[in-house]
Amino acid sequence: MPYAAITYRVKPGHEEEIAEIFADFQRVDRPDYAKDSGERAGRLLGTAVFVKDDIVVRVIHYEGDFTAVGRHMAAQQGVHVLEAKLAPYLAEERDTTSPQAFAEYFKNATMRRVQQLTVDTHPVGATT
């Protein structure tokens, strides 16, 4: 199952406030998400959020079509509540008010994955 990471800059010195905002995050209404056509696109398996100084990274564990994750998240009320609470701490303002704007931000904030190692790719029984 793949992982993705979303990153954004925040104003330094607010790690505790940001941690509290994410601690109160309302989870998505359902882990399964769909394409625009309504056909199943995948499933969110888990997320984790990390903050250090002026950087926040959200790691997303998912299966399926990652491009549909942004649309799914944009439709979640908890995401919009979190965005409003987080806004004063962002280093740069961003528009996440509409599903289209949120999906665009989500796409642009996704980090490039350079490697992913899992137990499925481990060379079981390899000798040195």
MOPAC internal coordinates of N, CA, C and O (Angstrom, degrees):
PM7 1SCF
backbone

  N    0.0000 0     0.00 0     0.00 0    0    0    0
  C    1.4336 1     0.00 0     0.00 0    1    0    0
  C    1.5297 1   108.59 1     0.00 0    2    1    0
  O    1.2310 1   120.09 1   -47.65 1    3    2    1
  N    1.3059 1   117.44 1   132.35 1    3    2    1
  C    1.4642 1   119.85 1  -176.57 1    5    3    2
  C    1.5233 1   113.57 1   -78.29 1    6    5    3
  O    1.2310 1   122.22 1   -17.07 1    7    6    5
  N    1.3269 1   113.35 1   162.93 1    7    6    5
  C    1.4533 1   123.22 1   174.55 1    9    7    6
  C    1.5233 1   107.83 1  -121.70 1   10    9    7
  O    1.2310 1   120.77 1   -28.61 1   11   10    9
  N    1.3163 1   116.14 1   151.39 1   11   10    9
  C    1.4578 1   121.87 1   172.38 1   13   11   10
  C    1.5172 1   106.62 1  -135.32 1   14   13   11
  O    1.2310 1   120.57 1   -21.11 1   15   14   13
  N    1.3286 1   116.51 1   158.89 1   15   14   13
  C    1.4601 1   121.19 1   177.99 1   17   15   14
  C    1.5144 1   109.39 1  -132.53 1   18   17   15
  O    1.2310 1   121.46 1   -45.47 1   19   18   17
  N    1.3153 1   114.81 1   134.53 1   19   18   17
  C    1.4557 1   123.60 1   176.25 1   21   19   18
  C    1.5221 1   106.01 1  -110.83 1   22   21   19
  O    1.2310 1   120.23 1   -46.25 1   23   22   21
  N    1.3037 1   117.17 1   133.75 1   23   22   21
  C    1.4545 1   119.85 1  -178.98 1   25   23   22
  C    1.5179 1   111.07 1  -128.44 1   26   25   23
  O    1.2310 1   121.03 1   -30.44 1   27   26   25
  N    1.3143 1   115.63 1   149.56 1   27   26   25
  C    1.4507 1   120.46 1   172.70 1   29   27   26
  C    1.5161 1   109.66 1  -156.20 1   30   29   27
  O    1.2310 1   122.11 1   -23.92 1   31   30   29
  N    1.3087 1   113.57 1   156.08 1   31   30   29
  C    1.4592 1   121.36 1  -178.82 1   33   31   30
  C    1.5245 1   110.44 1   -92.87 1   34   33   31
  O    1.2310 1   121.96 1   -38.63 1   35   34   33
  N    1.3181 1   113.85 1   141.37 1   35   34   33
  C    1.4559 1   121.11 1   176.72 1   37   35   34
  C    1.5274 1   108.58 1  -126.68 1   38   37   35
  O    1.2310 1   121.13 1   -12.49 1   39   38   37
  N    1.3069 1   115.44 1   167.51 1   39   38   37
  C    1.4576 1   119.85 1   176.93 1   41   39   38
  C    1.5247 1   108.37 1   -71.36 1   42   41   39
  O    1.2310 1   119.79 1   -51.48 1   43   42   41
  N    1.3387 1   118.00 1   128.52 1   43   42   41
  C    1.4746 1   119.89 1  -178.77 1   45   43   42
  C    1.5277 1   111.17 1   -64.27 1   46   45   43
  O    1.2310 1   121.62 1   -25.06 1   47   46   45
  N    1.3355 1   114.51 1   154.94 1   47   46   45
  C    1.4580 1   120.67 1   177.68 1   49   47   46
  C    1.5180 1   114.16 1    90.75 1   50   49   47
  O    1.2310 1   120.23 1  -173.01 1   51   50   49
  N    1.3198 1   117.17 1     6.99 1   51   50   49
  C    1.4628 1   120.51 1  -178.30 1   53   51   50
  C    1.5363 1   111.97 1  -122.52 1   54   53   51
  O    1.2310 1   120.52 1  -151.97 1   55   54   53
  N    1.3155 1   116.62 1    28.03 1   55   54   53
  C    1.4634 1   119.90 1  -177.31 1   57   55   54
  C    1.5203 1   112.24 1   -57.82 1   58   57   55
  O    1.2310 1   119.78 1   137.61 1   59   58   57
  N    1.3204 1   118.03 1   -42.39 1   59   58   57
  C    1.4715 1   120.78 1  -177.36 1   61   59   58
  C    1.5265 1   111.32 1   -67.01 1   62   61   59
  O    1.2310 1   120.06 1   138.03 1   63   62   61
  N    1.3207 1   117.49 1   -41.97 1   63   62   61
  C    1.4630 1   120.84 1   178.73 1   65   63   62
  C    1.5309 1   110.52 1   -63.12 1   66   65   63
  O    1.2310 1   120.95 1   137.35 1   67   66   65
  N    1.3051 1   115.79 1   -42.65 1   67   66   65
  C    1.4673 1   120.84 1   179.67 1   69   67   66
  C    1.5279 1   110.13 1   -66.28 1   70   69   67
  O    1.2310 1   120.25 1   138.89 1   71   70   69
  N    1.3280 1   117.13 1   -41.11 1   71   70   69
  C    1.4680 1   120.78 1   177.42 1   73   71   70
  C    1.5268 1   110.50 1   -60.47 1   74   73   71
  O    1.2310 1   120.07 1   138.95 1   75   74   73
  N    1.3262 1   117.48 1   -41.05 1   75   74   73
  C    1.4656 1   120.83 1   178.77 1   77   75   74
  C    1.5262 1   111.65 1   -65.05 1   78   77   75
  O    1.2310 1   120.37 1   140.55 1   79   78   77
  N    1.3164 1   116.89 1   -39.45 1   79   78   77
  C    1.4687 1   120.71 1   178.57 1   81   79   78
  C    1.5176 1   110.11 1   -60.70 1   82   81   79
  O    1.2310 1   120.33 1   132.88 1   83   82   81
  N    1.3116 1   116.98 1   -47.12 1   83   82   81
  C    1.4680 1   119.81 1  -179.19 1   85   83   82
  C    1.5254 1   111.91 1   -71.84 1   86   85   83
  O    1.2310 1   119.75 1   151.58 1   87   86   85
  N    1.3185 1   118.07 1   -28.42 1   87   86   85
  C    1.4731 1   120.84 1   177.99 1   89   87   86
  C    1.5254 1   110.81 1   -64.14 1   90   89   87
  O    1.2310 1   120.55 1   150.65 1   91   90   89
  N    1.3373 1   116.55 1   -29.35 1   91   90   89
  C    1.4602 1   121.18 1  -179.23 1   93   91   90
  C    1.5238 1   113.11 1   -94.23 1   94   93   91
  O    1.2310 1   119.90 1  -171.74 1   95   94   93
  N    1.3139 1   117.79 1     8.26 1   95   94   93
  C    1.4599 1   121.74 1  -175.38 1   97   95   94
  C    1.5316 1   111.26 1   -61.43 1   98   97   95
  O    1.2310 1   120.99 1   -47.37 1   99   98   97
  N    1.3168 1   115.71 1   132.63 1   99   98   97
  C    1.4654 1   122.28 1   176.29 1  101   99   98
  C    1.5317 1   108.17 1   -84.16 1  102  101   99
  O    1.2310 1   120.47 1   -58.87 1  103  102  101
  N    1.3004 1   116.71 1   121.13 1  103  102  101
  C    1.4651 1   120.79 1  -177.73 1  105  103  102
  C    1.5183 1   111.23 1   -64.33 1  106  105  103
  O    1.2310 1   121.06 1   -18.60 1  107  106  105
  N    1.3217 1   115.57 1   161.40 1  107  106  105
  C    1.4579 1   121.17 1   178.99 1  109  107  106
  C    1.5278 1   109.48 1   -61.62 1  110  109  107
  O    1.2310 1   120.87 1   -24.59 1  111  110  109
  N    1.3353 1   115.95 1   155.41 1  111  110  109
  C    1.4611 1   120.02 1  -176.49 1  113  111  110
  C    1.5218 1   112.89 1   -68.36 1  114  113  111
  O    1.2310 1   120.40 1   152.89 1  115  114  113
  N    1.3224 1   116.84 1   -27.11 1  115  114  113
  C    1.4649 1   120.73 1   177.22 1  117  115  114
  C    1.5267 1   108.22 1  -156.30 1  118  117  115
  O    1.2310 1   119.80 1   -32.38 1  119  118  117
  N    1.3247 1   117.99 1   147.62 1  119  118  117
  C    1.4621 1   119.74 1  -178.49 1  121  119  118
  C    1.5308 1   113.68 1   -76.05 1  122  121  119
  O    1.2310 1   119.79 1   155.05 1  123  122  121
  N    1.3244 1   118.01 1   -24.95 1  123  122  121
  C    1.4614 1   120.02 1   179.80 1  125  123  122
  C    1.5163 1   109.90 1   -78.29 1  126  125  123
  O    1.2310 1   120.33 1   -38.08 1  127  126  125
  N    1.3199 1   116.97 1   141.92 1  127  126  125
  C    1.4592 1   121.15 1   178.02 1  129  127  126
  C    1.5183 1   109.51 1  -132.32 1  130  129  127
  O    1.2310 1   121.42 1   -20.96 1  131  130  129
  N    1.3476 1   114.89 1   159.04 1  131  130  129
  C    1.4644 1   120.72 1  -171.73 1  133  131  130
  C    1.5215 1   111.57 1  -123.40 1  134  133  131
  O    1.2310 1   121.62 1   -16.96 1  135  134  133
  N    1.3095 1   114.50 1   163.04 1  135  134  133
  C    1.4628 1   122.04 1   172.17 1  137  135  134
  C    1.5212 1   107.61 1   -77.68 1  138  137  135
  O    1.2310 1   120.52 1    -7.21 1  139  138  137
  N    1.3223 1   116.61 1   172.79 1  139  138  137
  C    1.4706 1   120.59 1   177.03 1  141  139  138
  C    1.5231 1   111.31 1   -57.24 1  142  141  139
  O    1.2310 1   120.70 1   149.61 1  143  142  141
  N    1.3307 1   116.26 1   -30.39 1  143  142  141
  C    1.4646 1   121.10 1  -178.44 1  145  143  142
  C    1.5236 1   112.83 1   -75.13 1  146  145  143
  O    1.2310 1   120.60 1   169.69 1  147  146  145
  N    1.3480 1   116.46 1   -10.31 1  147  146  145
  C    1.4573 1   120.64 1  -177.78 1  149  147  146
  C    1.5168 1   113.00 1    96.17 1  150  149  147
  O    1.2310 1   120.43 1   166.40 1  151  150  149
  N    1.3215 1   116.78 1   -13.60 1  151  150  149
  C    1.4664 1   122.33 1   178.18 1  153  151  150
  C    1.5288 1   109.38 1   -68.38 1  154  153  151
  O    1.2310 1   120.35 1   -38.09 1  155  154  153
  N    1.3340 1   116.93 1   141.91 1  155  154  153
  C    1.4702 1   121.41 1  -179.55 1  157  155  154
  C    1.5264 1   109.97 1   -57.04 1  158  157  155
  O    1.2310 1   120.84 1   -48.66 1  159  158  157
  N    1.3332 1   116.00 1   131.34 1  159  158  157
  C    1.4619 1   121.20 1  -179.02 1  161  159  158
  C    1.5232 1   111.95 1  -109.95 1  162  161  159
  O    1.2310 1   120.15 1   156.66 1  163  162  161
  N    1.3399 1   117.32 1   -23.34 1  163  162  161
  C    1.4557 1   119.25 1  -179.27 1  165  163  162
  C    1.5092 1   112.01 1   163.46 1  166  165  163
  O    1.2310 1   121.90 1    17.09 1  167  166  165
  N    1.3344 1   113.97 1  -162.91 1  167  166  165
  C    1.4648 1   120.44 1  -175.94 1  169  167  166
  C    1.5206 1   109.70 1  -148.36 1  170  169  167
  O    1.2310 1   121.08 1   -43.06 1  171  170  169
  N    1.3175 1   115.55 1   136.94 1  171  170  169
  C    1.4578 1   121.26 1   172.88 1  173  171  170
  C    1.5237 1   107.82 1   -81.53 1  174  173  171
  O    1.2310 1   120.53 1   -55.02 1  175  174  173
  N    1.3155 1   116.60 1   124.98 1  175  174  173
  C    1.4599 1   120.74 1  -178.06 1  177  175  174
  C    1.5191 1   112.34 1   -98.65 1  178  177  175
  O    1.2310 1   120.40 1   154.03 1  179  178  177
  N    1.3138 1   116.84 1   -25.97 1  179  178  177
  C    1.4543 1   120.05 1   178.64 1  181  179  178
  C    1.5132 1   110.60 1   173.02 1  182  181  179
  O    1.2310 1   121.31 1   -17.25 1  183  182  181
  N    1.3355 1   115.10 1   162.75 1  183  182  181
  C    1.4552 1   121.31 1   175.84 1  185  183  182
  C    1.5148 1   109.12 1  -140.81 1  186  185  183
  O    1.2310 1   121.20 1   -21.65 1  187  186  185
  N    1.3088 1   115.30 1   158.35 1  187  186  185
  C    1.4598 1   122.27 1   173.30 1  189  187  186
  C    1.5183 1   106.93 1  -145.14 1  190  189  187
  O    1.2310 1   120.63 1   -34.46 1  191  190  189
  N    1.3283 1   116.41 1   145.54 1  191  190  189
  C    1.4624 1   121.42 1   179.72 1  193  191  190
  C    1.5203 1   108.24 1  -122.64 1  194  193  191
  O    1.2310 1   121.36 1   -43.75 1  195  194  193
  N    1.3362 1   115.00 1   136.25 1  195  194  193
  C    1.4564 1   122.01 1   179.74 1  197  195  194
  C    1.5223 1   108.38 1  -126.07 1  198  197  195
  O    1.2310 1   120.46 1   -37.38 1  199  198  197
  N    1.3288 1   116.73 1   142.62 1  199  198  197
  C    1.4607 1   121.17 1   176.37 1  201  199  198
  C    1.5251 1   108.75 1  -135.92 1  202  201  199
  O    1.2310 1   121.28 1   -43.46 1  203  202  201
  N    1.3192 1   115.16 1   136.54 1  203  202  201
  C    1.4676 1   121.85 1   174.68 1  205  203  202
  C    1.5149 1   107.64 1  -151.79 1  206  205  203
  O    1.2310 1   121.19 1   -58.12 1  207  206  205
  N    1.3178 1   115.33 1   121.88 1  207  206  205
  C    1.4568 1   121.95 1   179.77 1  209  207  206
  C    1.5246 1   110.26 1    54.20 1  210  209  207
  O    1.2310 1   119.94 1    70.04 1  211  210  209
  N    1.3314 1   117.72 1  -109.96 1  211  210  209
  C    1.4629 1   120.67 1  -175.63 1  213  211  210
  C    1.5250 1   113.44 1  -108.42 1  214  213  211
  O    1.2310 1   120.18 1  -160.51 1  215  214  213
  N    1.3278 1   117.25 1    19.49 1  215  214  213
  C    1.4606 1   120.61 1  -177.36 1  217  215  214
  C    1.5240 1   110.47 1  -125.84 1  218  217  215
  O    1.2310 1   120.95 1   -47.29 1  219  218  217
  N    1.3242 1   115.78 1   132.71 1  219  218  217
  C    1.4595 1   123.12 1   171.46 1  221  219  218
  C    1.5230 1   106.71 1  -117.76 1  222  221  219
  O    1.2310 1   120.82 1   -46.48 1  223  222  221
  N    1.3203 1   116.03 1   133.52 1  223  222  221
  C    1.4573 1   121.71 1   176.57 1  225  223  222
  C    1.5188 1   108.13 1  -127.13 1  226  225  223
  O    1.2310 1   121.12 1   -52.42 1  227  226  225
  N    1.3193 1   115.46 1   127.58 1  227  226  225
  C    1.4585 1   121.32 1   174.26 1  229  227  226
  C    1.5242 1   107.20 1  -109.35 1  230  229  227
  O    1.2310 1   120.48 1   -58.39 1  231  230  229
  N    1.3245 1   116.69 1   121.61 1  231  230  229
  C    1.4599 1   122.50 1   178.48 1  233  231  230
  C    1.5178 1   107.75 1   -99.44 1  234  233  231
  O    1.2310 1   120.98 1   -48.57 1  235  234  233
  N    1.3204 1   115.72 1   131.43 1  235  234  233
  C    1.4613 1   121.95 1  -177.15 1  237  235  234
  C    1.5229 1   108.75 1  -119.25 1  238  237  235
  O    1.2310 1   120.80 1   -55.74 1  239  238  237
  N    1.3066 1   116.08 1   124.26 1  239  238  237
  C    1.4660 1   122.76 1   175.76 1  241  239  238
  C    1.5215 1   106.06 1  -102.10 1  242  241  239
  O    1.2310 1   120.19 1   -57.30 1  243  242  241
  N    1.3090 1   117.24 1   122.70 1  243  242  241
  C    1.4646 1   120.36 1  -172.10 1  245  243  242
  C    1.5160 1   110.66 1  -146.66 1  246  245  243
  O    1.2310 1   121.32 1    -8.98 1  247  246  245
  N    1.3160 1   115.08 1   171.02 1  247  246  245
  C    1.4533 1   121.83 1   169.12 1  249  247  246
  C    1.5228 1   106.65 1  -134.09 1  250  249  247
  O    1.2310 1   120.50 1   -35.08 1  251  250  249
  N    1.3058 1   116.66 1   144.92 1  251  250  249
  C    1.4531 1   120.26 1   178.33 1  253  251  250
  C    1.5131 1   113.85 1   102.96 1  254  253  251
  O    1.2310 1   121.35 1    29.77 1  255  254  253
  N    1.3148 1   115.01 1  -150.23 1  255  254  253
  C    1.4624 1   123.87 1  -174.48 1  257  255  254
  C    1.5292 1   110.23 1   -85.73 1  258  257  255
  O    1.2310 1   120.30 1   -68.73 1  259  258  257
  N    1.3282 1   117.03 1   111.27 1  259  258  257
  C    1.4525 1   120.09 1  -176.82 1  261  259  258
  C    1.5242 1   112.57 1   -68.82 1  262  261  259
  O    1.2310 1   119.66 1   150.45 1  263  262  261
  N    1.3217 1   118.26 1   -29.55 1  263  262  261
  C    1.4658 1   119.55 1  -179.09 1  265  263  262
  C    1.5346 1   111.39 1   -62.09 1  266  265  263
  O    1.2310 1   120.22 1   153.94 1  267  266  265
  N    1.3135 1   117.19 1   -26.06 1  267  266  265
  C    1.4679 1   120.47 1   179.02 1  269  267  266
  C    1.5283 1   112.16 1   -80.03 1  270  269  267
  O    1.2310 1   119.56 1   164.87 1  271  270  269
  N    1.3234 1   118.44 1   -15.13 1  271  270  269
  C    1.4680 1   121.23 1   179.66 1  273  271  270
  C    1.5291 1   110.15 1   -63.17 1  274  273  271
  O    1.2310 1   119.90 1   135.67 1  275  274  273
  N    1.3212 1   117.80 1   -44.33 1  275  274  273
  C    1.4553 1   121.13 1  -179.80 1  277  275  274
  C    1.5145 1   112.11 1   -59.87 1  278  277  275
  O    1.2310 1   120.36 1   137.62 1  279  278  277
  N    1.3238 1   116.91 1   -42.38 1  279  278  277
  C    1.4716 1   120.38 1   177.71 1  281  279  278
  C    1.5245 1   110.91 1   -63.75 1  282  281  279
  O    1.2310 1   120.70 1   138.58 1  283  282  281
  N    1.3283 1   116.26 1   -41.42 1  283  282  281
  C    1.4669 1   121.14 1   179.32 1  285  283  282
  C    1.5327 1   110.26 1   -62.71 1  286  285  283
  O    1.2310 1   120.79 1   133.95 1  287  286  285
  N    1.3292 1   116.10 1   -46.05 1  287  286  285
  C    1.4575 1   120.05 1  -178.66 1  289  287  286
  C    1.5273 1   111.09 1   -66.12 1  290  289  287
  O    1.2310 1   120.20 1   144.14 1  291  290  289
  N    1.3308 1   117.23 1   -35.86 1  291  290  289
  C    1.4624 1   121.11 1  -179.67 1  293  291  290
  C    1.5216 1   111.87 1   -63.20 1  294  293  291
  O    1.2310 1   119.98 1   155.96 1  295  294  293
  N    1.3209 1   117.64 1   -24.04 1  295  294  293
  C    1.4613 1   121.82 1  -178.75 1  297  295  294
  C    1.5323 1   112.67 1   -88.89 1  298  297  295
  O    1.2310 1   120.03 1   179.51 1  299  298  297
  N    1.3187 1   117.54 1    -0.49 1  299  298  297
  C    1.4597 1   121.60 1  -175.90 1  301  299  298
  C    1.5270 1   111.00 1   -92.60 1  302  301  299
  O    1.2310 1   120.23 1   -54.55 1  303  302  301
  N    1.3203 1   117.16 1   125.45 1  303  302  301
  C    1.4646 1   121.97 1   179.56 1  305  303  302
  C    1.5218 1   111.33 1   -59.07 1  306  305  303
  O    1.2310 1   120.20 1   139.51 1  307  306  305
  N    1.3372 1   117.22 1   -40.49 1  307  306  305
  C    1.4655 1   120.86 1  -179.02 1  309  307  306
  C    1.5167 1   112.88 1   -59.79 1  310  309  307
  O    1.2310 1   120.34 1   147.86 1  311  310  309
  N    1.3149 1   116.96 1   -32.14 1  311  310  309
  C    1.4629 1   121.38 1   178.27 1  313  311  310
  C    1.5243 1   110.07 1   -65.85 1  314  313  311
  O    1.2310 1   120.58 1   137.88 1  315  314  313
  N    1.3200 1   116.50 1   -42.12 1  315  314  313
  C    1.4605 1   119.89 1  -178.84 1  317  315  314
  C    1.5276 1   111.72 1   -70.10 1  318  317  315
  O    1.2310 1   120.10 1   144.89 1  319  318  317
  N    1.3169 1   117.41 1   -35.11 1  319  318  317
  C    1.4625 1   121.08 1   174.84 1  321  319  318
  C    1.5234 1   109.29 1   -63.57 1  322  321  319
  O    1.2310 1   120.23 1   133.58 1  323  322  321
  N    1.3257 1   117.16 1   -46.42 1  323  322  321
  C    1.4598 1   121.99 1   178.88 1  325  323  322
  C    1.5241 1   110.35 1   -60.70 1  326  325  323
  O    1.2310 1   119.90 1   134.60 1  327  326  325
  N    1.3250 1   117.80 1   -45.40 1  327  326  325
  C    1.4646 1   121.76 1  -179.56 1  329  327  326
  C    1.5228 1   111.01 1   -58.96 1  330  329  327
  O    1.2310 1   119.80 1   138.00 1  331  330  329
  N    1.3153 1   117.99 1   -42.00 1  331  330  329
  C    1.4623 1   121.53 1  -179.80 1  333  331  330
  C    1.5275 1   110.89 1   -65.29 1  334  333  331
  O    1.2310 1   120.17 1   138.49 1  335  334  333
  N    1.3297 1   117.29 1   -41.51 1  335  334  333
  C    1.4593 1   121.14 1   179.44 1  337  335  334
  C    1.5260 1   111.69 1   -69.84 1  338  337  335
  O    1.2310 1   120.42 1   146.70 1  339  338  337
  N    1.3140 1   116.81 1   -33.30 1  339  338  337
  C    1.4608 1   122.38 1  -177.42 1  341  339  338
  C    1.5261 1   112.72 1   -78.82 1  342  341  339
  O    1.2310 1   119.91 1   154.66 1  343  342  341
  N    1.3148 1   117.78 1   -25.34 1  343  342  341
  C    1.4743 1   123.02 1  -173.60 1  345  343  342
  C    1.5316 1   114.31 1   -48.90 1  346  345  343
  O    1.2310 1   118.49 1   135.88 1  347  346  345
  N    1.3344 1   120.48 1   -44.12 1  347  346  345
  C    1.4784 1   119.11 1  -178.11 1  349  347  346
  C    1.5353 1   113.51 1   -65.29 1  350  349  347
  O    1.2310 1   120.30 1   161.57 1  351  350  349
  N    1.3132 1   117.04 1   -18.43 1  351  350  349
  C    1.4635 1   120.80 1  -176.34 1  353  351  350
  C    1.5247 1   113.54 1   -99.66 1  354  353  351
  O    1.2310 1   119.98 1   175.37 1  355  354  353
  N    1.3229 1   117.64 1    -4.63 1  355  354  353
  C    1.4612 1   121.01 1  -178.80 1  357  355  354
  C    1.5186 1   110.51 1   -73.65 1  358  357  355
  O    1.2310 1   120.57 1   -39.93 1  359  358  357
  N    1.3221 1   116.51 1   140.07 1  359  358  357
  C    1.4598 1   121.52 1   176.70 1  361  359  358
  C    1.5226 1   110.36 1   -71.77 1  362  361  359
  O    1.2310 1   120.50 1   148.49 1  363  362  361
  N    1.3246 1   116.66 1   -31.51 1  363  362  361
  C    1.4591 1   122.33 1   178.05 1  365  363  362
  C    1.5197 1   108.48 1  -132.35 1  366  365  363
  O    1.2310 1   120.86 1   -45.45 1  367  366  365
  N    1.3241 1   115.96 1   134.55 1  367  366  365
  C    1.4618 1   119.74 1   177.16 1  369  367  366
  C    1.5213 1   109.25 1   -65.74 1  370  369  367
  O    1.2310 1   121.33 1   -28.10 1  371  370  369
  N    1.3242 1   115.05 1   151.90 1  371  370  369
  C    1.4683 1   120.31 1   175.67 1  373  371  370
  C    1.5145 1   108.97 1  -144.79 1  374  373  371
  O    1.2310 1   121.30 1   -29.75 1  375  374  373
  N    1.3041 1   115.12 1   150.25 1  375  374  373
  C    1.4624 1   120.36 1  -179.70 1  377  375  374
  C    1.5224 1   108.65 1   -96.36 1  378  377  375
  O    1.2310 1   120.88 1   -66.54 1  379  378  377
  N    1.3142 1   115.93 1   113.46 1  379  378  377
  C    1.4691 1   121.26 1   176.40 1  381  379  378
  C    1.5217 1   110.06 1  -127.63 1  382  381  379
  O    1.2310 1   120.49 1  -157.91 1  383  382  381
  N    1.3182 1   116.67 1    22.09 1  383  382  381
  C    1.4627 1   121.18 1  -173.83 1  385  383  382
  C    1.5184 1   113.68 1   -74.88 1  386  385  383
  O    1.2310 1   119.50 1   150.40 1  387  386  385
  N    1.3176 1   118.55 1   -29.60 1  387  386  385
  C    1.4647 1   121.02 1   178.71 1  389  387  386
  C    1.5280 1   108.82 1  -110.55 1  390  389  387
  O    1.2310 1   120.27 1   -22.23 1  391  390  389
  N    1.3248 1   117.09 1   157.77 1  391  390  389
  C    1.4666 1   119.03 1   176.87 1  393  391  390
  C    1.5298 1   112.58 1   -57.36 1  394  393  391
  O    1.2310 1   120.29 1   142.66 1  395  394  393
  N    1.3219 1   117.06 1   -37.34 1  395  394  393
  C    1.4645 1   120.57 1  -179.86 1  397  395  394
  C    1.5310 1   110.82 1   -67.83 1  398  397  395
  O    1.2310 1   120.60 1   135.83 1  399  398  397
  N    1.3351 1   116.46 1   -44.17 1  399  398  397
  C    1.4634 1   120.35 1   179.84 1  401  399  398
  C    1.5275 1   110.36 1   -65.23 1  402  401  399
  O    1.2310 1   120.24 1   138.71 1  403  402  401
  N    1.3376 1   117.15 1   -41.29 1  403  402  401
  C    1.4597 1   119.75 1   179.02 1  405  403  402
  C    1.5262 1   110.36 1   -63.85 1  406  405  403
  O    1.2310 1   120.12 1   135.27 1  407  406  405
  N    1.3244 1   117.38 1   -44.73 1  407  406  405
  C    1.4739 1   120.99 1   179.84 1  409  407  406
  C    1.5297 1   110.72 1   -61.20 1  410  409  407
  O    1.2310 1   120.04 1   142.29 1  411  410  409
  N    1.3200 1   117.52 1   -37.71 1  411  410  409
  C    1.4692 1   121.47 1   178.41 1  413  411  410
  C    1.5229 1   110.72 1   -66.45 1  414  413  411
  O    1.2310 1   120.57 1   133.45 1  415  414  413
  N    1.3397 1   116.52 1   -46.55 1  415  414  413
  C    1.4688 1   120.05 1   176.27 1  417  415  414
  C    1.5274 1   110.36 1   -58.71 1  418  417  415
  O    1.2310 1   120.63 1   134.18 1  419  418  417
  N    1.3223 1   116.40 1   -45.82 1  419  418  417
  C    1.4627 1   122.54 1  -177.77 1  421  419  418
  C    1.5340 1   109.97 1   -58.06 1  422  421  419
  O    1.2310 1   120.88 1   134.65 1  423  422  421
  N    1.3185 1   115.92 1   -45.35 1  423  422  421
  C    1.4686 1   121.37 1   179.68 1  425  423  422
  C    1.5305 1   110.48 1   -62.75 1  426  425  423
  O    1.2310 1   120.42 1   134.49 1  427  426  425
  N    1.3209 1   116.81 1   -45.51 1  427  426  425
  C    1.4657 1   121.07 1  -176.74 1  429  427  426
  C    1.5264 1   113.27 1   -72.14 1  430  429  427
  O    1.2310 1   119.87 1   154.82 1  431  430  429
  N    1.3275 1   117.86 1   -25.18 1  431  430  429
  C    1.4630 1   121.74 1  -178.12 1  433  431  430
  C    1.5242 1   112.59 1   -89.07 1  434  433  431
  O    1.2310 1   120.12 1   174.03 1  435  434  433
  N    1.3230 1   117.37 1    -5.97 1  435  434  433
  C    1.4695 1   120.34 1  -178.96 1  437  435  434
  C    1.5213 1   110.27 1   -71.60 1  438  437  435
  O    1.2310 1   121.28 1   -51.86 1  439  438  437
  N    1.3048 1   115.16 1   128.14 1  439  438  437
  C    1.4598 1   120.83 1   179.03 1  441  439  438
  C    1.5290 1   109.93 1   -77.15 1  442  441  439
  O    1.2310 1   121.20 1   -27.30 1  443  442  441
  N    1.2988 1   115.30 1   152.70 1  443  442  441
  C    1.4637 1   121.24 1   176.15 1  445  443  442
  C    1.5288 1   108.64 1   -76.20 1  446  445  443
  O    1.2310 1   120.77 1   -56.11 1  447  446  445
  N    1.3233 1   116.14 1   123.89 1  447  446  445
  C    1.4726 1   120.32 1   176.97 1  449  447  446
  C    1.5162 1   107.31 1   -82.23 1  450  449  447
  O    1.2310 1   120.40 1   -55.69 1  451  450  449
  N    1.3200 1   116.84 1   124.31 1  451  450  449
  C    1.4578 1   120.25 1  -179.92 1  453  451  450
  C    1.5246 1   112.14 1  -102.68 1  454  453  451
  O    1.2310 1   120.60 1   161.33 1  455  454  453
  N    1.3338 1   116.46 1   -18.67 1  455  454  453
  C    1.4571 1   119.35 1   175.75 1  457  455  454
  C    1.5134 1   109.25 1  -166.30 1  458  457  455
  O    1.2310 1   121.00 1   -32.54 1  459  458  457
  N    1.3137 1   115.70 1   147.46 1  459  458  457
  C    1.4577 1   121.55 1   172.76 1  461  459  458
  C    1.5108 1   107.52 1  -142.11 1  462  461  459
  O    1.2310 1   120.93 1   -59.29 1  463  462  461
  N    1.3028 1   115.82 1   120.71 1  463  462  461
  C    1.4521 1   121.47 1   178.56 1  465  463  462
  C    1.5239 1   108.39 1  -112.07 1  466  465  463
  O    1.2310 1   120.75 1   -47.27 1  467  466  465
  N    1.3009 1   116.16 1   132.73 1  467  466  465
  C    1.4580 1   121.33 1   177.77 1  469  467  466
  C    1.5127 1   108.77 1  -134.44 1  470  469  467
  O    1.2310 1   121.26 1    -7.41 1  471  470  469
  N    1.3103 1   115.20 1   172.59 1  471  470  469
  C    1.4517 1   119.75 1   177.24 1  473  471  470
  C    1.5397 1   110.21 1   -61.91 1  474  473  471
  O    1.2310 1   120.68 1   151.02 1  475  474  473
  N    1.3310 1   116.31 1   -28.98 1  475  474  473
  C    1.4654 1   120.38 1   178.90 1  477  475  474
  C    1.5202 1   112.78 1   -66.35 1  478  477  475
  O    1.2310 1   120.34 1   153.97 1  479  478  477
  N    1.3319 1   116.95 1   -26.03 1  479  478  477
  C    1.4676 1   120.06 1  -179.08 1  481  479  478
  C    1.5233 1   112.28 1  -101.45 1  482  481  479
  O    1.2310 1   120.06 1  -177.37 1  483  482  481
  N    1.3239 1   117.49 1     2.63 1  483  482  481
  C    1.4680 1   121.45 1  -179.14 1  485  483  482
  C    1.5241 1   109.79 1   -72.17 1  486  485  483
  O    1.2310 1   120.18 1   -46.23 1  487  486  485
  N    1.3255 1   117.26 1   133.77 1  487  486  485
  C    1.4666 1   120.06 1  -179.49 1  489  487  486
  C    1.5362 1   110.58 1   -77.20 1  490  489  487
  O    1.2310 1   121.01 1  -104.35 1  491  490  489
  N    1.3257 1   115.67 1    75.65 1  491  490  489
  C    1.4625 1   122.21 1  -177.66 1  493  491  490
  C    1.5314 1   109.03 1   -55.06 1  494  493  491
  O    1.2310 1   121.55 1   -49.55 1  495  494  493
  N    1.3161 1   114.64 1   130.45 1  495  494  493
  C    1.4556 1   119.57 1   176.32 1  497  495  494
  C    1.5197 1   114.03 1    79.27 1  498  497  495
  O    1.2310 1   119.97 1  -173.48 1  499  498  497
  N    1.3122 1   117.66 1     6.52 1  499  498  497
  C    1.4766 1   119.41 1   179.89 1  501  499  498
  C    1.5126 1   109.73 1   -67.12 1  502  501  499
  O    1.2310 1   120.78 1   -35.91 1  503  502  501
  N    1.2792 1   116.12 1   144.09 1  503  502  501
  C    1.4590 1   121.24 1   178.04 1  505  503  502
  C    1.5167 1   109.05 1  -110.12 1  506  505  503
  O    1.2310 1   121.76 1   -27.35 1  507  506  505
  N    1.3140 1   114.25 1   152.65 1  507  506  505
  C    1.4786 1   118.06 1  -179.79 1  509  507  506
  C    1.4872 1   111.86 1  -105.94 1  510  509  507
  O    1.2310 1   120.10 1   180.00 1  511  510  509

